[in-house]
Amino acid sequence: MKNNDEQLTSECYLSEPVDVLTLCQKCTPYERRSKAKACLPTGYRELILCSKSNIKTIRSCPMPIHVQRQKFWLFESVMFIFALFAIANVNFRQKTLDKQMIERIKRQIGENDE
């Protein structure tokens, strides 16, 4: 029987049918710092059982859809707020420039009258 470390690094899932024991979950900070093989590609892992050899191992899995959706809407929200800020800034600047132009025109008209 293989020891636990050898089982966790086994790639039996490439050639055997598997049963998923734990759903895809985020790797712990320790696993990411230690560059665990299963955590490197995506930062998420799942515990599986290889059916034929009866070996428990971990493998990388894609980021869950709900996490991707959450990150997407967070990004969209930040971009929307940034756009509102940019629009307000442009409008404020345009009003300031319009006031300066009107003052300049008034001064030029006043100078011509004298």
Buried (B, 14 or more C-beta within 10 A) or exposed (E): EEEEEEBBEBEBBEEBEBEEEEEBEBBEEEBEEEEBBBBEEBBBBBBBBBEEEEBBBBBBBEEBEEEEEEEEEEEEEEEEEEEEEEEEEEEEEEEEEEEEEEEEEEEEEEEEEE
